[in-house]
Amino acid sequence: MQILIPIIIVVVIGVLAGLLLAFASKFMSVKSDEKTEKIRECLPGANCGACGYSGCDGYAAAIASGEATPDKCAPGGSTTAAALSEILGIEIKNEKHIAFIACGGNSENTTTKFNYDGMKSCAAAAMSLGGPLDCEFGCLGFGDCVKACPFGAISLKDGRPQVDEDTCMACGLCVSTCPKGIIKLIPQNKAVRVNCSNCKRGAEVVKACKVSCIACKMCENNCPTGAIKVENNVAVVDPKLCNGCGNCKTVCKRGCII
């Protein structure tokens, strides 16, 4: 009897605890959002963070609440964007974007102010007087963007990063990695691109790089649609206005428009 009573007490406590848990799970549970669940099912589950949120769960919740648009999933691409837009009942312009490195400088075009012999990293080199190049806006060429790209879309060629437009998913990780801030996400079908980010002007720009923009406004004055303007001493193209006529490239004596 002395053994049986403790056993009965433990069993009763277990039964009561089970009943309480069942009651709590039924009446105190938080109902999941059906829309969020449907959105989450469409996402690939890579949890790469390229969308700017803490994984696919965070991105799904942000889309459902209207905080985020359904076109930021780089691994899912256009297929995922189309599926999400169908769930949300909206139409999105699925225009492919790519990373563009706005610098045409290379070993033949640029000059240096000192020999850099430190860590082979753009971020590290930039901490040494802004880097070894005379152009403070120039690509340092150590490949931090190459290492940051999760899709292998960027590679180094002749000491300069090159973007494979077919592989690039426009996740933006290279943009945030570049210490010079010269990588941009642009529409892939953008016909005209200014291959320079130097905001200086005059002799300093000419000396720093042979293919730098000198803000001469020849491109701006010869654009029939007003698509290209010189802002902060460097030409900028509005892709919505550009018709790809090529006048700007023809009149550019520096060769910085491609």
Backbone as JSON, one array per atom type, in Angstrom:
{
  "sequence": "MQILIPIIIVVVIGVLAGLLLAFASKFMSVKSDEKTEKIRECLPGANCGACGYSGCDGYAAAIASGEATPDKCAPGGSTTAAALSEILGIEIKNEKHIAFIACGGNSENTTTKFNYDGMKSCAAAAMSLGGPLDCEFGCLGFGDCVKACPFGAISLKDGRPQVDEDTCMACGLCVSTCPKGIIKLIPQNKAVRVNCSNCKRGAEVVKACKVSCIACKMCENNCPTGAIKVENNVAVVDPKLCNGCGNCKTVCKRGCII",
  "N": [[0.84, -1.21, 0.0], [1.98, 1.19, 0.72], [3.65, 1.63, -1.4], [1.9, 1.73, -3.54], [0.26, 4.02, -3.2], [1.92, 6.38, -3.71], [2.38, 5.9, -6.42], [-0.18, 6.1, -7.52], [-0.7, 8.8, -6.97], [1.25, 10.08, -8.58], [0.37, 9.25, -11.11], [-2.16, 10.49, -11.22], [-1.41, 13.17, -11.07], [-0.02, 13.32, -13.49], [-2.06, 12.85, -15.34], [-3.73, 15.06, -14.87], [-1.97, 17.12, -15.55], [-1.62, 16.57, -18.27], [-4.23, 17.03, -19.2], [-4.45, 19.78, -18.67], [-2.47, 20.8, -20.4], [-3.55, 20.04, -22.87], [-5.87, 21.56, -22.84], [-4.75, 24.12, -22.82], [-3.38, 24.16, -25.28], [-5.47, 24.12, -27.04], [-7.23, 26.26, -26.47], [-5.62, 28.45, -26.0], [-3.82, 28.77, -28.01], [-2.03, 30.42, -30.68], [-3.42, 31.41, -33.62], [-2.26, 30.57, -36.83], [-1.39, 32.61, -39.64], [-3.08, 32.2, -42.6], [-2.45, 33.22, -45.11], [0.26, 33.89, -44.82], [1.35, 31.34, -44.48], [0.86, 30.19, -47.0], [2.42, 31.82, -48.6], [4.92, 31.28, -47.55], [5.25, 28.61, -48.32], [5.77, 28.89, -50.99], [8.28, 29.96, -51.14], [11.77, 29.22, -51.58], [13.26, 28.33, -49.37], [15.93, 28.78, -48.84], [16.96, 30.55, -47.04], [18.83, 32.66, -47.24], [19.0, 35.35, -46.78], [19.23, 37.39, -48.6], [17.06, 38.87, -49.35], [16.78, 40.73, -47.44], [15.62, 40.15, -45.04], [15.19, 38.11, -42.06], [15.67, 35.3, -43.06], [13.47, 32.94, -44.79], [11.03, 32.69, -43.41], [10.75, 35.16, -42.09], [10.67, 36.86, -44.3], [8.35, 35.96, -45.58], [6.38, 36.68, -43.69], [6.68, 39.43, -43.8], [5.9, 40.01, -46.42], [3.21, 39.21, -46.33], [2.17, 41.08, -44.56], [2.38, 43.34, -46.0], [4.64, 44.78, -45.89], [6.85, 44.13, -47.42], [7.75, 43.65, -50.88], [6.92, 41.14, -53.38], [9.11, 40.45, -54.96], [11.74, 40.08, -54.19], [13.13, 37.75, -53.74], [15.97, 36.27, -54.43], [17.06, 33.59, -54.96], [14.72, 32.27, -55.75], [13.83, 33.69, -57.95], [12.16, 34.71, -61.0], [10.11, 32.82, -61.16], [9.25, 32.29, -58.5], [8.47, 34.88, -57.8], [6.31, 35.26, -59.53], [4.52, 33.32, -58.59], [4.04, 34.24, -55.98], [2.9, 36.74, -56.49], [0.52, 35.93, -57.58], [-0.78, 34.77, -55.4], [-1.09, 37.01, -53.81], [-2.66, 38.51, -55.41], [-1.84, 40.54, -57.12], [-0.15, 42.4, -59.7], [3.1, 42.28, -60.84], [5.95, 43.94, -62.19], [8.15, 42.06, -63.68], [11.06, 42.68, -64.1], [14.24, 41.88, -64.94], [17.05, 42.46, -62.93], [20.49, 43.36, -62.62], [23.81, 43.24, -61.2], [25.95, 46.01, -61.51], [29.16, 47.17, -62.01], [30.34, 50.19, -61.65], [32.87, 51.22, -62.91], [35.53, 51.72, -65.01], [38.17, 51.48, -64.81], [41.44, 50.09, -65.06], [44.62, 48.36, -64.9], [45.93, 49.59, -67.0], [44.62, 51.97, -67.41], [44.49, 53.42, -65.03], [46.2, 55.22, -62.37], [48.52, 54.96, -59.63], [49.01, 55.93, -56.19], [50.59, 54.89, -54.25], [52.41, 51.87, -53.43], [50.62, 49.1, -52.54], [50.84, 46.69, -50.04], [49.42, 45.05, -48.39], [46.79, 43.2, -46.7], [44.91, 41.22, -48.94], [42.31, 42.52, -49.66], [39.51, 44.48, -50.43], [38.19, 46.04, -48.53], [40.12, 46.21, -46.52], [42.24, 47.47, -47.88], [41.06, 49.91, -48.51], [41.1, 51.18, -46.11], [43.59, 52.17, -45.9], [44.53, 55.14, -46.45], [42.39, 55.45, -48.2], [42.92, 53.66, -50.18], [45.21, 52.39, -52.74], [44.91, 53.61, -55.25], [44.96, 56.53, -57.39], [42.52, 57.49, -58.09], [39.94, 57.98, -56.0], [37.5, 56.85, -56.12], [37.68, 54.54, -57.49], [37.6, 51.03, -58.48], [39.06, 48.68, -56.36], [39.83, 46.09, -56.8], [40.34, 43.67, -55.38], [38.5, 41.74, -54.95], [36.38, 41.48, -52.99], [33.69, 41.56, -53.52], [33.42, 39.34, -55.12], [33.8, 37.24, -53.33], [31.58, 37.68, -51.74], [29.37, 37.11, -53.29], [26.78, 34.82, -53.49], [26.09, 33.25, -55.61], [28.05, 32.87, -57.41], [28.39, 34.7, -59.47], [30.18, 36.69, -60.0], [33.46, 37.3, -61.06], [37.06, 37.54, -61.05], [38.95, 39.22, -63.45], [41.81, 40.02, -65.08], [42.48, 41.52, -62.84], [40.17, 42.9, -62.23], [36.74, 42.91, -61.24], [34.24, 40.99, -62.87], [30.91, 40.77, -63.99], [28.7, 38.13, -64.45], [25.99, 38.29, -66.28], [23.9, 36.54, -66.77], [23.97, 34.76, -64.69], [23.81, 36.33, -62.42], [21.72, 37.24, -59.7], [20.83, 39.54, -58.64], [20.91, 40.0, -55.86], [22.08, 41.82, -54.2], [24.11, 41.65, -52.31], [26.74, 42.08, -53.03], [26.69, 44.78, -53.48], [26.4, 45.92, -50.93], [28.78, 45.08, -49.89], [30.93, 46.3, -51.19], [33.42, 48.6, -50.5], [33.75, 51.03, -51.73], [31.36, 51.73, -52.79], [30.51, 51.51, -55.47], [29.07, 49.67, -56.86], [26.07, 48.89, -58.4], [22.56, 48.09, -58.66], [20.96, 47.49, -61.59], [18.52, 47.66, -64.3], [18.64, 44.88, -66.47], [18.24, 45.21, -69.17], [19.04, 47.76, -69.64], [20.28, 49.92, -71.87], [22.34, 51.83, -72.06], [25.19, 52.54, -70.14], [26.99, 54.22, -67.62], [30.3, 54.05, -67.13], [31.74, 54.86, -64.79], [32.47, 56.33, -61.61], [33.53, 58.54, -60.52], [33.42, 61.51, -58.8], [34.84, 63.8, -58.81], [36.4, 66.63, -60.51], [38.02, 68.19, -63.37], [41.63, 68.56, -63.66], [42.47, 66.7, -61.8], [40.81, 64.48, -62.07], [41.33, 63.69, -64.7], [44.01, 62.97, -64.51], [43.87, 60.81, -62.75], [42.54, 58.7, -64.04], [42.23, 57.31, -67.29], [39.81, 56.84, -68.47], [37.81, 58.23, -67.21], [34.87, 60.06, -66.21], [34.51, 63.44, -67.04], [32.64, 65.32, -66.6], [31.8, 66.95, -68.75], [29.47, 67.36, -70.08], [28.8, 66.79, -72.7], [27.48, 64.47, -73.43], [25.0, 64.87, -72.2], [24.08, 67.16, -73.54], [23.7, 66.2, -76.08], [21.76, 64.26, -76.0], [18.75, 63.1, -77.24], [16.43, 62.55, -75.83], [16.67, 63.45, -73.28], [17.65, 61.74, -71.38], [20.06, 61.4, -70.12], [21.97, 62.92, -67.63], [24.27, 65.17, -66.09], [25.2, 64.75, -62.9], [26.39, 65.73, -59.81], [28.95, 65.89, -60.86], [29.24, 63.63, -62.48], [28.06, 61.58, -65.13], [24.69, 60.46, -65.35], [22.28, 58.01, -66.08], [18.88, 57.85, -66.96], [16.98, 55.11, -67.08], [14.35, 54.88, -67.89], [13.87, 56.87, -69.71], [15.81, 56.57, -71.61], [16.49, 55.64, -74.95], [18.37, 54.14, -76.15], [19.86, 55.13, -78.32], [22.54, 55.78, -78.66], [23.91, 58.16, -79.0], [25.17, 59.5, -76.89], [27.35, 57.88, -76.26], [28.8, 58.11, -78.6], [29.64, 60.8, -78.62], [31.12, 61.0, -76.33], [34.27, 61.69, -75.32], [35.94, 60.5, -73.59], [35.42, 57.87, -73.35], [33.9, 56.59, -71.39], [31.3, 55.82, -71.42], [29.25, 53.13, -72.0]],
  "CA": [[0.0, 0.0, 0.0], [2.88, 2.34, 0.78], [4.2, 1.82, -2.76], [0.8, 1.99, -4.46], [-0.25, 5.39, -3.04], [2.74, 7.33, -4.5], [2.19, 5.66, -7.86], [-1.49, 6.68, -7.88], [-0.56, 10.25, -6.94], [2.01, 10.47, -9.77], [-0.5, 9.05, -12.28], [-3.19, 11.53, -11.2], [-0.76, 14.43, -11.45], [0.29, 13.24, -14.92], [-3.32, 12.99, -16.08], [-4.15, 16.46, -14.74], [-1.05, 17.95, -16.34], [-1.95, 16.35, -19.66], [-5.48, 17.73, -19.48], [-4.16, 21.21, -18.69], [-1.74, 21.1, -21.63], [-4.49, 19.92, -23.97], [-6.74, 22.73, -22.75], [-3.96, 25.3, -23.21], [-3.08, 24.12, -26.71], [-6.69, 24.32, -27.8], [-7.87, 27.55, -26.22], [-4.66, 29.55, -25.85], [-2.89, 28.76, -29.14], [-2.1, 31.54, -31.62], [-3.76, 30.91, -34.95], [-1.32, 31.0, -37.85], [-1.97, 33.32, -40.77], [-3.15, 31.32, -43.76], [-1.73, 33.85, -46.22], [1.69, 33.76, -44.56], [1.72, 29.95, -44.73], [0.88, 29.98, -48.45], [3.59, 32.52, -49.12], [6.11, 30.54, -47.11], [5.35, 27.39, -49.11], [6.29, 29.24, -52.32], [9.68, 30.35, -51.03], [12.65, 28.05, -51.74], [13.8, 27.84, -48.11], [17.39, 28.92, -48.79], [17.3, 31.37, -45.86], [20.1, 33.32, -47.55], [18.97, 36.71, -46.26], [19.41, 38.36, -49.68], [15.84, 39.69, -49.42], [16.85, 41.75, -46.4], [14.91, 39.69, -43.85], [15.83, 36.99, -41.36], [15.27, 34.03, -43.63], [12.22, 32.85, -45.55], [9.88, 32.94, -42.52], [10.65, 36.6, -41.89], [10.27, 37.47, -45.56], [6.95, 35.61, -45.8], [5.57, 37.52, -42.81], [6.77, 40.81, -44.29], [5.06, 40.1, -47.62], [1.81, 39.1, -45.92], [1.76, 42.31, -43.89], [2.49, 44.45, -46.93], [5.9, 45.49, -45.64], [7.8, 43.82, -48.48], [7.21, 43.26, -52.18], [7.21, 39.72, -53.63], [10.12, 40.29, -56.01], [13.06, 40.2, -53.6], [13.74, 36.45, -53.5], [16.95, 36.02, -55.48], [17.12, 32.18, -55.38], [13.47, 31.87, -56.4], [13.76, 34.36, -59.24], [10.88, 35.11, -61.59], [9.09, 31.81, -60.88], [8.73, 32.56, -57.16], [7.79, 36.18, -57.83], [5.02, 35.08, -60.2], [3.65, 32.56, -57.68], [3.67, 35.13, -54.87], [1.99, 37.78, -56.98], [-0.79, 35.29, -57.77], [-1.38, 34.64, -54.06], [-1.44, 38.35, -53.34], [-3.63, 39.12, -56.32], [-1.27, 41.76, -57.69], [0.69, 42.2, -60.88], [4.4, 42.95, -60.67], [6.81, 43.99, -63.37], [9.29, 41.18, -63.39], [12.19, 43.12, -64.9], [15.47, 41.34, -64.36], [18.1, 43.4, -62.59], [21.83, 42.78, -62.46], [24.81, 44.11, -60.56], [26.83, 46.7, -62.45], [30.3, 47.8, -61.33], [30.54, 51.44, -62.39], [34.28, 51.62, -62.95], [36.21, 51.15, -66.17], [39.6, 51.55, -64.58], [42.26, 48.87, -64.94], [46.03, 48.69, -64.73], [46.38, 50.43, -68.11], [43.93, 53.25, -67.39], [44.58, 54.12, -63.75], [47.51, 55.44, -61.76], [48.52, 54.69, -58.18], [49.75, 56.9, -55.36], [51.59, 54.13, -53.48], [52.34, 50.41, -53.59], [49.93, 48.47, -51.41], [51.37, 45.35, -49.8], [48.72, 44.55, -47.21], [45.81, 42.14, -46.88], [44.26, 41.28, -50.25], [40.9, 42.77, -49.41], [39.12, 45.86, -50.76], [37.88, 46.74, -47.29], [41.38, 46.49, -45.83], [42.99, 48.44, -48.67], [40.38, 51.2, -48.43], [41.43, 51.8, -44.83], [44.92, 52.79, -46.03], [44.43, 56.37, -47.25], [41.39, 55.28, -49.24], [43.36, 52.69, -51.18], [46.41, 52.78, -53.48], [44.63, 54.29, -56.52], [44.79, 57.98, -57.39], [41.06, 57.7, -58.12], [39.39, 57.51, -54.73], [36.23, 56.17, -56.39], [37.96, 53.4, -58.36], [37.55, 49.65, -57.98], [40.36, 48.26, -55.83], [40.15, 44.86, -57.51], [40.77, 42.53, -54.57], [37.47, 40.71, -55.04], [35.45, 41.3, -51.87], [32.37, 41.29, -54.12], [33.47, 37.96, -55.61], [33.6, 36.38, -52.16], [30.26, 37.91, -51.16], [28.3, 36.63, -54.18], [26.45, 33.42, -53.2], [25.71, 32.56, -56.84], [29.22, 32.75, -58.28], [28.15, 35.51, -60.67], [31.26, 37.67, -60.17], [34.8, 36.7, -61.11], [38.13, 38.5, -61.31], [39.62, 39.08, -64.75], [42.81, 41.08, -65.2], [42.46, 42.35, -61.65], [38.91, 43.64, -62.11], [35.6, 42.0, -61.18], [33.33, 40.93, -64.02], [29.61, 40.21, -63.62], [28.0, 37.26, -65.41], [24.62, 38.79, -66.2], [22.93, 35.43, -66.78], [24.02, 34.1, -63.38], [23.51, 37.31, -61.36], [20.34, 37.22, -59.21], [20.55, 40.87, -58.08], [20.62, 39.88, -54.43], [22.55, 43.05, -53.57], [25.15, 41.44, -51.32], [27.97, 42.72, -53.53], [26.48, 46.22, -53.32], [26.68, 46.29, -49.54], [30.15, 44.68, -49.55], [31.92, 47.18, -51.83], [33.73, 49.75, -49.65], [33.72, 52.24, -52.54], [29.97, 52.03, -53.15], [30.41, 51.71, -56.92], [28.26, 48.61, -57.46], [24.66, 49.26, -58.41], [21.63, 47.16, -59.3], [20.32, 48.19, -62.69], [17.8, 46.77, -65.21], [19.56, 44.21, -67.4], [18.04, 45.71, -70.53], [19.47, 49.15, -69.71], [21.18, 49.91, -73.01], [23.48, 52.71, -71.85], [25.7, 52.53, -68.78], [28.15, 55.08, -67.41], [31.29, 53.17, -66.49], [32.6, 55.68, -63.95], [31.81, 56.83, -60.4], [34.35, 59.63, -59.99], [32.65, 62.75, -58.63], [35.74, 64.94, -58.9], [36.41, 67.24, -61.84], [39.25, 68.88, -63.71], [42.89, 67.85, -63.89], [42.59, 65.59, -60.86], [40.09, 63.33, -62.65], [42.06, 63.28, -65.91], [45.24, 62.32, -64.07], [43.59, 59.57, -62.03], [42.06, 57.6, -64.9], [42.08, 57.7, -68.7], [38.43, 56.65, -68.93], [36.92, 58.82, -66.19], [33.93, 61.1, -66.64], [35.01, 64.76, -66.65], [31.47, 66.2, -66.46], [31.82, 67.93, -69.83], [28.07, 67.51, -70.49], [28.59, 66.5, -74.12], [26.43, 63.44, -73.51], [23.73, 65.5, -71.81], [23.67, 68.11, -74.58], [23.41, 65.49, -77.34], [20.74, 63.22, -75.8], [17.48, 63.59, -77.77], [15.3, 62.29, -74.93], [16.96, 63.98, -71.95], [17.8, 60.58, -70.48], [21.34, 61.42, -69.42], [22.26, 64.19, -66.99], [25.46, 65.2, -65.25], [24.84, 65.04, -61.52], [27.53, 65.6, -58.91], [30.14, 65.77, -61.71], [29.32, 62.36, -63.21], [26.85, 61.36, -65.93], [23.72, 59.49, -64.81], [21.29, 57.67, -67.1], [17.53, 57.45, -66.55], [16.62, 54.03, -68.01], [12.97, 55.05, -68.38], [13.89, 57.81, -70.82], [16.82, 56.18, -72.6], [16.02, 54.8, -76.07], [19.5, 53.39, -76.67], [20.3, 55.64, -79.63], [23.99, 55.73, -78.7], [24.53, 59.47, -79.22], [26.03, 59.83, -75.76], [28.58, 57.1, -76.4], [29.54, 58.64, -79.73], [30.24, 62.12, -78.33], [31.97, 60.92, -75.14], [35.68, 61.62, -75.7], [36.68, 59.76, -72.55], [35.12, 56.45, -73.5], [33.36, 56.04, -70.14], [29.92, 55.4, -71.63], [29.22, 51.85, -72.74]],
  "C": [[0.87, 1.26, 0.0], [3.48, 2.64, -0.6], [3.1, 2.26, -3.71], [0.32, 3.44, -4.4], [0.6, 6.41, -3.81], [2.56, 7.17, -6.0], [0.88, 6.3, -8.33], [-1.4, 8.21, -7.95], [0.15, 10.76, -8.19], [1.16, 10.36, -11.02], [-1.55, 10.15, -12.37], [-2.6, 12.87, -11.62], [-0.46, 14.46, -12.95], [-0.94, 13.46, -15.78], [-3.78, 14.46, -16.06], [-3.27, 17.39, -15.58], [-1.33, 17.8, -17.83], [-3.21, 17.07, -20.09], [-5.27, 19.24, -19.57], [-3.43, 21.62, -19.97], [-2.65, 21.04, -22.85], [-5.41, 21.13, -24.02], [-6.0, 23.97, -23.25], [-3.7, 25.32, -24.71], [-4.3, 24.42, -27.56], [-7.22, 25.74, -27.68], [-6.9, 28.73, -26.13], [-3.65, 29.61, -27.01], [-3.11, 29.97, -30.04], [-2.34, 30.98, -33.02], [-2.77, 31.46, -35.98], [-2.05, 31.66, -39.01], [-1.92, 32.45, -42.01], [-2.38, 31.9, -44.94], [-0.23, 33.69, -46.05], [2.16, 32.34, -44.85], [1.81, 29.66, -46.22], [2.1, 30.63, -49.08], [4.86, 31.76, -48.78], [6.32, 29.27, -47.93], [5.95, 27.66, -50.49], [7.78, 29.57, -52.29], [10.58, 29.12, -51.01], [13.26, 27.51, -50.45], [15.31, 27.93, -48.0], [17.85, 29.69, -47.56], [18.62, 32.11, -46.03], [20.16, 34.74, -47.02], [19.14, 37.78, -47.32], [18.21, 39.3, -49.83], [15.85, 40.81, -48.39], [16.14, 41.37, -45.12], [15.59, 38.44, -43.28], [15.31, 35.65, -41.86], [13.91, 34.09, -44.29], [10.98, 33.11, -44.68], [9.67, 34.43, -42.32], [10.18, 37.31, -43.14], [8.8, 37.2, -45.86], [6.02, 36.48, -44.96], [5.54, 38.96, -43.29], [5.92, 41.0, -45.54], [3.59, 40.11, -47.24], [1.3, 40.38, -45.28], [1.85, 43.53, -44.8], [3.77, 45.25, -46.76], [6.9, 45.29, -46.76], [7.08, 43.44, -49.76], [7.65, 41.83, -52.5], [8.31, 39.46, -54.66], [11.55, 40.35, -55.48], [13.75, 38.86, -53.35], [14.67, 36.1, -54.66], [17.01, 34.55, -55.9], [15.87, 31.73, -56.14], [13.28, 32.49, -57.77], [12.35, 34.69, -59.69], [9.77, 34.11, -61.29], [8.44, 32.04, -59.53], [7.96, 33.86, -57.13], [6.41, 36.06, -58.46], [4.03, 34.34, -59.29], [3.16, 33.43, -56.52], [2.68, 36.2, -55.31], [0.6, 37.21, -57.22], [-1.51, 35.14, -56.44], [-1.89, 35.99, -53.57], [-2.47, 39.05, -54.23], [-3.14, 40.43, -56.91], [-0.42, 41.39, -58.9], [1.98, 42.96, -60.67], [5.16, 42.9, -61.99], [8.07, 43.2, -63.07], [10.46, 41.5, -64.31], [13.48, 42.67, -64.22], [16.49, 42.45, -64.13], [19.43, 42.64, -62.44], [22.71, 43.76, -61.7], [25.7, 44.71, -61.63], [27.91, 47.43, -61.67], [30.71, 49.02, -62.14], [31.97, 51.94, -62.28], [34.95, 50.92, -64.13], [37.72, 51.14, -66.01], [40.26, 50.18, -64.53], [43.72, 49.31, -64.85], [46.56, 49.61, -65.83], [45.8, 51.85, -68.02], [44.17, 54.08, -66.13], [46.02, 54.28, -63.28], [47.4, 55.23, -60.26], [49.35, 55.73, -57.44], [50.75, 56.2, -54.44], [51.41, 52.64, -53.75], [51.72, 49.8, -52.34], [50.41, 47.04, -51.26], [50.7, 44.74, -48.57], [47.79, 43.4, -47.54], [45.08, 42.32, -48.22], [42.75, 41.37, -50.08], [40.61, 44.23, -49.73], [38.87, 46.66, -49.5], [39.14, 47.12, -46.53], [42.18, 47.56, -46.56], [42.39, 49.83, -48.57], [40.69, 51.93, -47.14], [42.81, 52.47, -44.86], [44.83, 53.97, -47.0], [43.45, 56.25, -48.41], [41.76, 54.29, -50.31], [44.52, 53.23, -51.99], [46.16, 53.57, -54.75], [44.56, 55.8, -56.34], [43.3, 58.33, -57.42], [40.46, 57.13, -56.85], [38.06, 56.79, -54.9], [36.44, 54.88, -57.19], [37.87, 52.05, -57.67], [38.94, 49.21, -57.57], [40.78, 46.89, -56.34], [40.62, 43.67, -56.69], [39.68, 41.46, -54.44], [36.61, 40.47, -53.82], [34.05, 40.97, -52.38], [32.29, 39.86, -54.64], [33.18, 36.99, -54.47], [32.18, 36.5, -51.61], [29.13, 37.31, -52.0], [28.01, 35.15, -53.93], [26.14, 32.6, -54.45], [26.87, 32.42, -57.82], [29.11, 33.57, -59.55], [29.25, 36.52, -60.94], [32.6, 36.95, -60.13], [35.82, 37.79, -61.41], [38.79, 38.19, -62.66], [40.54, 40.28, -64.92], [42.74, 42.05, -64.03], [41.21, 43.19, -61.47], [37.73, 42.66, -62.09], [34.7, 42.12, -62.4], [32.05, 40.23, -63.59], [29.05, 39.36, -64.76], [26.52, 37.58, -65.29], [23.58, 37.68, -66.17], [22.85, 34.75, -65.42], [23.59, 35.02, -62.25], [22.02, 37.29, -61.02], [19.96, 38.54, -58.53], [20.19, 40.82, -56.6], [21.1, 41.1, -53.65], [23.65, 42.87, -52.54], [26.47, 42.08, -51.75], [27.89, 44.24, -53.35], [26.87, 46.67, -51.92], [28.12, 45.96, -49.13], [31.19, 45.67, -50.07], [32.19, 48.41, -50.97], [33.7, 51.08, -50.4], [32.31, 52.63, -52.97], [29.75, 52.23, -54.63], [29.62, 50.6, -57.62], [26.79, 48.97, -57.3], [23.83, 48.13, -59.02], [20.86, 47.92, -60.35], [19.51, 47.19, -63.53], [18.76, 46.16, -66.23], [19.44, 44.79, -68.81], [18.4, 47.19, -70.66], [20.58, 49.26, -70.76], [22.45, 50.71, -72.77], [23.89, 52.71, -70.38], [26.93, 53.43, -68.69], [29.15, 54.32, -66.55], [32.28, 53.97, -65.63], [31.79, 56.18, -62.76], [32.54, 58.02, -59.8], [33.57, 60.94, -59.97], [33.54, 63.99, -58.61], [35.65, 65.56, -60.29], [37.77, 67.91, -62.09], [40.44, 67.97, -63.87], [43.04, 66.63, -62.99], [41.94, 64.32, -61.41], [40.85, 62.79, -63.86], [43.32, 62.52, -65.54], [44.98, 60.94, -63.47], [43.24, 58.41, -62.94], [41.83, 58.1, -66.32], [40.64, 57.59, -69.19], [37.42, 57.19, -67.9], [36.02, 59.87, -66.81], [34.44, 62.45, -66.14], [33.88, 65.79, -66.58], [31.43, 67.29, -67.52], [30.42, 68.23, -70.38], [27.83, 67.33, -71.99], [27.49, 65.47, -74.3], [25.06, 64.03, -73.22], [23.2, 66.4, -72.92], [23.27, 67.42, -75.88], [22.39, 64.36, -77.18], [19.38, 63.74, -76.25], [16.29, 63.41, -76.83], [15.51, 62.85, -73.53], [17.18, 62.89, -70.92], [19.09, 60.63, -69.67], [21.63, 62.84, -68.91], [23.56, 64.07, -66.19], [25.06, 65.66, -63.86], [26.05, 64.78, -60.62], [28.8, 65.24, -59.7], [30.31, 64.4, -62.37], [27.99, 62.14, -63.93], [26.0, 60.25, -65.33], [22.63, 59.28, -65.85], [19.96, 57.29, -66.45], [17.06, 56.38, -67.52], [15.21, 54.15, -68.58], [12.92, 55.96, -69.6], [14.83, 57.39, -71.94], [16.23, 55.28, -73.68], [17.16, 54.03, -76.73], [20.03, 53.86, -78.0], [21.82, 55.63, -79.77], [24.68, 57.06, -78.94], [25.52, 59.82, -78.12], [27.38, 59.12, -75.85], [29.45, 57.67, -77.52], [30.29, 59.93, -79.4], [31.16, 62.08, -77.11], [33.44, 60.7, -75.55], [36.52, 60.81, -74.72], [36.43, 58.26, -72.63], [34.56, 55.81, -72.24], [31.9, 55.66, -70.24], [29.91, 54.15, -72.5], [27.79, 51.47, -73.06]]
}
